Amino acid sequence: MEPKKILVVKLRTLGDILTTFPLLRALKEIFPLAHVTVISDDSYGEVITPNPRVDAFWEHPAKALRSRGAVFACRQQWGMIRRIRQERFDLYLDLYGSMRTALWGCWGRIPRRMGFHLRGRKYFYTDTIRAAHRYVVDLNLQFARVLGWQGNDNAMEFFLGSQDEAAAQAFLHTQGWERGRPYAVCSPGGGWPLKRWDPERFGKVLKILADKTGCQLVLTGSPEEAPIMEVCARASSYPVVRAVGLPLCQVAAIIKNSRLFLGNDSGPKYFAESYRVPTVICYGPTDFRNNNPDTPRHRVVCRDLPCRPCHTEKCRESRRMCLDDIQVEDVVSEALKLWVL
């Protein structure tokens, strides 16, 4: 029997959430009449609610859970389970895979529960997916394949409103951006510090790119990443638009209309992939096979070392060779190849 009410859970982070969008599209192809609810961290509602594949969005109070202690966390956990029971979902897809989210589906009395085949948690699901070293979008689509999906479309997608594009254009104009002149976007931050290539080197890449192509330069990042962006801007020695702390949908709109995206393995790169903007991504401790599509439009710069990918936030070596050994010339070479696409 086809499910009438589907619950999908994916908590943090931006990139992880965006890579579930192809799965949501596949679910609607299989079950076009099903009502799909998504649970994710409250800070990502603005990127989830415009998605036409999502019928309802439930906020998970991630910030409050980090600051308000164990009593609040217990109340929130049981409150979520009660709410899930009341909705009487038919199908549960746990893409997050924590013990907490595994219990949501089981104790929420959802008859069919799907999740990754992970130690301890696998016992709370009726169907399990074995995690493999593959592109994360394809891994997520395995859930749809178990449910009968036979498609092959793994393209990223993102949805903007006209007001988002207008607001992004207005912001760029206030910063001296010239309409019609191509521009490159760089996001030098992202994730934990070990994943970030030297922002000064990113700035040197931008300088060479602007020298050779005459493009404009835009930096994006959160308020916490403003110091990194400033280092990058100074090293470029060009007038640079700093898009600091903009709403995520406006960041996506800026990236959508760019000619090239440069950055680390972080959320904004998925905006570029969604709009077929060429990307050059520097990889350190994470695995590009998991996080980067295997297409000529999306280039990877990394070092082949026996210790990577380690997926750790603290390097065990005497120095961070995986990123520190990436040279400016390596990134410039890939960027210039993509600029002519």
C-alpha positions as CSV (number, residue, x, y, z in Angstrom):
1,M,0.0,0.0,0.0
2,E,1.3,3.4,-0.9
3,P,2.2,5.7,2.0
4,K,0.0,8.7,2.5
5,K,2.2,10.5,5.0
6,I,6.0,10.4,4.8
7,L,8.4,11.8,7.4
8,V,12.0,12.6,6.4
9,V,14.6,13.6,9.0
10,K,17.9,15.3,8.2
11,L,19.4,17.4,10.9
12,R,22.4,19.8,10.1
13,T,24.4,20.8,8.1
14,L,23.6,23.0,5.1
15,G,25.4,20.8,2.6
16,D,23.9,17.6,4.0
17,I,20.4,19.0,3.9
18,L,20.8,20.2,0.3
19,T,21.9,16.7,-0.8
20,T,18.6,15.3,0.3
21,F,16.7,17.4,-2.3
22,P,17.1,14.9,-5.2
23,L,15.7,12.2,-2.8
24,L,12.6,14.4,-2.1
25,R,12.1,14.8,-5.8
26,A,12.3,11.0,-6.3
27,L,9.8,10.4,-3.5
28,K,7.3,12.7,-5.2
29,E,7.8,10.8,-8.4
30,I,7.0,7.5,-6.7
31,F,4.3,8.7,-4.4
32,P,2.9,11.9,-6.0
33,L,-0.1,12.1,-3.7
34,A,1.9,11.5,-0.5
35,H,2.2,14.4,2.1
36,V,5.9,14.8,2.8
37,T,7.1,16.3,6.1
38,V,10.7,17.2,6.7
39,I,12.4,17.7,10.1
40,S,15.6,19.7,10.2
41,D,17.4,22.3,12.3
42,D,15.5,25.6,12.7
43,S,18.2,27.6,11.0
44,Y,17.6,25.9,7.7
45,G,13.9,26.5,7.3
46,E,14.5,29.3,4.8
47,V,16.1,26.8,2.3
48,I,13.7,23.9,2.9
49,T,10.3,25.6,2.9
50,P,10.5,27.0,-0.7
51,N,11.0,23.4,-2.0
52,P,7.8,22.3,-3.7
53,R,8.5,18.7,-2.8
54,V,8.1,19.6,0.9
55,D,4.5,19.8,2.2
56,A,5.4,20.6,5.8
57,F,8.5,21.6,7.7
58,W,9.1,20.9,11.4
59,E,11.8,22.9,13.2
60,H,14.3,21.1,15.3
61,P,15.6,23.6,18.0
62,A,19.3,22.9,17.5
63,K,20.5,26.2,19.0
64,A,18.3,25.8,22.1
65,L,19.4,22.2,22.6
66,R,23.0,23.3,22.8
67,S,22.4,26.0,25.4
68,R,19.4,25.0,27.6
69,G,20.6,21.7,29.2
70,A,19.5,18.2,29.7
71,V,16.0,18.8,31.0
72,F,15.0,20.8,27.9
73,A,16.6,18.1,25.7
74,C,14.5,15.4,27.3
75,R,11.3,17.4,27.0
76,Q,12.0,18.2,23.4
77,Q,12.7,14.5,22.7
78,W,9.5,13.3,24.2
79,G,7.6,16.2,22.6
80,M,8.8,15.2,19.2
81,I,7.9,11.6,19.7
82,R,4.3,12.6,20.8
83,R,3.9,14.8,17.8
84,I,5.1,12.1,15.4
85,R,2.6,9.6,17.0
86,Q,-0.3,12.1,16.6
87,E,0.4,12.6,12.9
88,R,0.3,8.8,12.2
89,F,2.9,8.7,9.5
90,D,3.2,5.6,7.2
91,L,6.8,5.9,6.2
92,Y,9.9,7.2,8.0
93,L,13.3,8.0,6.3
94,D,16.0,8.7,8.8
95,L,18.9,10.3,6.9
96,Y,20.6,11.6,10.0
97,G,21.2,8.3,11.7
98,S,21.6,9.2,15.3
99,M,20.2,7.1,18.2
100,R,17.8,10.0,18.9
101,T,16.4,10.1,15.4
102,A,16.3,6.3,15.2
103,L,14.1,6.3,18.3
104,W,11.8,9.0,16.8
105,G,10.5,6.6,14.2
106,C,10.3,3.5,16.4
107,W,8.7,5.1,19.4
108,G,6.7,7.3,17.1
109,R,5.0,4.1,16.0
110,I,5.6,4.5,12.3
111,P,5.1,1.1,10.7
112,R,7.8,1.3,8.0
113,R,11.1,2.9,9.1
114,M,14.2,3.3,6.9
115,G,17.7,4.2,8.0
116,F,21.4,3.5,7.6
117,H,22.8,0.1,8.6
118,L,24.7,1.5,11.6
119,R,25.7,-0.2,14.9
120,G,22.9,-0.1,17.4
121,R,20.6,2.1,15.4
122,K,19.9,-0.5,12.7
123,Y,17.6,-2.5,15.1
124,F,15.1,0.4,15.2
125,Y,14.5,0.3,11.4
126,T,12.4,-2.1,9.3
127,D,14.7,-1.4,6.2
128,T,18.3,-0.5,6.3
129,I,20.7,1.0,3.7
130,R,24.3,0.2,3.9
131,A,26.5,3.3,3.8
132,A,29.1,3.1,1.0
133,H,31.9,5.2,-0.4
134,R,29.8,6.9,-3.1
135,Y,28.5,10.3,-4.0
136,V,26.2,11.3,-1.1
137,V,23.3,12.2,-3.4
138,D,23.4,8.7,-4.9
139,L,23.6,7.2,-1.4
140,N,20.5,9.1,-0.4
141,L,18.7,8.0,-3.5
142,Q,19.2,4.4,-2.4
143,F,16.2,5.0,-0.1
144,A,14.1,5.8,-3.1
145,R,15.4,2.7,-5.0
146,V,14.3,0.4,-2.1
147,L,10.9,2.0,-2.4
148,G,10.7,1.2,-6.1
149,W,12.2,4.3,-7.8
150,Q,13.9,3.4,-11.1
151,G,15.1,6.8,-12.3
152,N,18.7,7.9,-12.8
153,D,18.4,11.7,-12.2
154,N,20.8,12.6,-9.4
155,A,21.1,16.3,-10.3
156,M,21.1,18.8,-7.4
157,E,18.3,21.3,-7.3
158,F,17.4,24.4,-5.3
159,F,14.4,26.8,-5.3
160,L,14.5,30.5,-5.1
161,G,11.8,33.1,-5.0
162,S,11.9,36.2,-7.3
163,Q,12.3,38.3,-4.1
164,D,15.5,36.4,-3.3
165,E,17.1,37.2,-6.6
166,A,16.0,40.8,-6.5
167,A,17.4,41.3,-3.0
168,A,20.7,39.7,-4.0
169,Q,20.9,42.0,-7.1
170,A,20.1,45.0,-5.0
171,F,22.8,44.1,-2.5
172,L,25.5,43.7,-5.2
173,H,24.6,47.1,-6.7
174,T,25.1,48.8,-3.3
175,Q,28.6,47.3,-3.2
176,G,29.6,48.7,-6.6
177,W,28.9,45.5,-8.7
178,E,28.6,46.1,-12.4
179,R,25.6,44.5,-14.2
180,G,26.6,42.4,-17.1
181,R,30.2,42.0,-16.1
182,P,31.0,38.4,-15.2
183,Y,32.0,37.6,-11.6
184,A,33.5,34.7,-9.6
185,V,32.3,33.8,-6.1
186,C,34.6,32.4,-3.4
187,S,33.6,31.0,0.0
188,P,36.9,30.6,1.9
189,G,35.3,29.4,5.1
190,G,33.2,26.3,5.8
191,G,32.8,23.6,8.4
192,W,35.6,23.1,10.9
193,P,39.0,24.9,10.5
194,L,40.9,21.8,9.3
195,K,38.7,21.7,6.1
196,R,39.7,25.3,5.1
197,W,42.5,26.0,2.6
198,D,44.6,29.0,3.4
199,P,42.4,32.1,2.8
200,E,45.4,34.2,1.7
201,R,46.1,31.6,-1.0
202,F,42.5,31.9,-2.1
203,G,43.0,35.6,-2.4
204,K,46.1,35.1,-4.6
205,V,44.0,32.8,-6.8
206,L,41.3,35.5,-7.1
207,K,44.0,38.1,-8.1
208,I,45.3,36.0,-10.9
209,L,41.8,35.1,-12.1
210,A,40.8,38.8,-12.1
211,D,44.1,39.8,-13.9
212,K,43.6,37.2,-16.6
213,T,39.8,37.5,-17.1
214,G,38.8,40.9,-15.9
215,C,36.1,39.4,-13.7
216,Q,34.6,40.9,-10.6
217,L,35.1,39.1,-7.2
218,V,32.5,38.3,-4.6
219,L,33.2,36.6,-1.2
220,T,30.5,34.9,0.8
221,G,30.4,33.7,4.4
222,S,28.9,33.9,7.8
223,P,29.6,36.7,10.3
224,E,31.9,34.3,12.1
225,E,33.9,33.9,8.9
226,A,34.3,37.6,8.3
227,P,38.0,37.6,9.4
228,I,38.8,34.8,7.0
229,M,37.1,36.8,4.2
230,E,39.1,39.9,5.1
231,V,42.4,38.0,4.8
232,C,41.2,36.7,1.4
233,A,40.1,40.2,0.2
234,R,43.4,41.8,1.2
235,A,45.5,39.1,-0.6
236,S,43.5,39.6,-3.8
237,S,44.4,43.4,-3.9
238,Y,41.2,44.0,-5.9
239,P,37.9,45.6,-5.0
240,V,36.0,42.7,-3.5
241,V,32.3,42.5,-2.7
242,R,31.9,40.9,0.8
243,A,28.6,39.2,1.2
244,V,28.7,38.6,4.9
245,G,25.8,37.1,6.8
246,L,23.3,37.4,4.1
247,P,20.2,35.1,4.2
248,L,21.1,31.7,2.6
249,C,18.6,32.1,-0.2
250,Q,20.3,35.4,-1.2
251,V,23.7,33.7,-1.1
252,A,22.3,31.0,-3.4
253,A,21.0,33.8,-5.8
254,I,24.4,35.4,-5.9
255,I,26.1,32.1,-6.7
256,K,23.4,31.2,-9.3
257,N,24.4,34.1,-11.5
258,S,28.2,33.8,-11.1
259,R,30.6,32.4,-13.7
260,L,32.6,30.3,-11.3
261,F,32.6,29.2,-7.7
262,L,35.7,28.5,-5.6
263,G,35.8,27.2,-2.1
264,N,36.2,24.3,0.4
265,D,34.1,21.3,1.0
266,S,31.2,23.3,2.5
267,G,27.5,24.0,2.0
268,P,27.6,26.9,-0.5
269,K,29.2,24.7,-3.1
270,Y,26.0,22.8,-3.4
271,F,24.2,26.0,-4.4
272,A,26.6,26.2,-7.3
273,E,26.0,22.5,-8.3
274,S,22.3,23.1,-8.2
275,Y,22.6,25.9,-10.8
276,R,25.3,24.2,-12.9
277,V,27.9,26.8,-12.0
278,P,31.4,25.4,-12.5
279,T,33.2,24.7,-9.2
280,V,36.8,24.3,-8.0
281,I,36.8,22.8,-4.5
282,C,39.8,22.2,-2.3
283,Y,39.6,19.0,-0.3
284,G,41.6,18.1,2.8
285,P,40.3,15.6,5.4
286,T,37.0,14.8,3.7
287,D,36.5,12.5,0.7
288,F,35.7,14.1,-2.6
289,R,34.2,10.8,-3.8
290,N,31.5,11.3,-1.3
291,N,30.9,15.0,-1.7
292,N,31.7,16.0,-5.3
293,P,29.9,15.0,-8.5
294,D,32.1,13.2,-11.0
295,T,31.6,15.6,-13.9
296,P,34.1,17.8,-15.8
297,R,32.2,21.0,-14.7
298,H,33.1,20.3,-11.0
299,R,36.9,20.1,-10.4
300,V,38.7,18.8,-7.3
301,V,42.0,19.9,-6.0
302,C,43.5,17.6,-3.3
303,R,46.7,15.7,-2.4
304,D,46.8,11.9,-2.6
305,L,48.1,11.0,0.9
306,P,47.9,7.8,2.9
307,C,46.3,9.6,5.8
308,R,43.4,11.1,3.9
309,P,40.5,11.1,4.0
310,C,40.5,11.0,7.8
311,H,37.3,12.9,8.4
312,T,38.7,14.3,11.7
313,E,38.7,17.8,13.1
314,K,42.3,17.6,14.4
315,C,45.2,16.5,12.3
316,R,47.3,13.7,13.7
317,E,50.4,14.7,11.7
318,S,53.0,17.3,12.5
319,R,51.5,19.6,9.8
320,R,48.3,19.6,7.7
321,M,49.8,18.3,4.4
322,C,46.5,17.5,2.8
323,L,45.6,21.2,2.4
324,D,48.9,23.1,3.0
325,D,50.6,21.3,0.1
326,I,48.0,22.6,-2.4
327,Q,49.6,25.4,-4.3
328,V,48.0,28.5,-5.7
329,E,49.0,27.4,-9.2
330,D,47.0,24.2,-8.8
331,V,43.8,26.0,-8.1
332,V,44.4,28.7,-10.7
333,S,45.0,26.1,-13.4
334,E,41.6,24.4,-12.7
335,A,39.8,27.8,-12.4
336,L,41.0,29.0,-15.8
337,K,40.0,25.8,-17.5
338,L,36.5,26.2,-16.2
339,W,36.2,29.9,-16.9
340,V,35.9,29.2,-20.6
341,L,33.0,26.7,-20.3
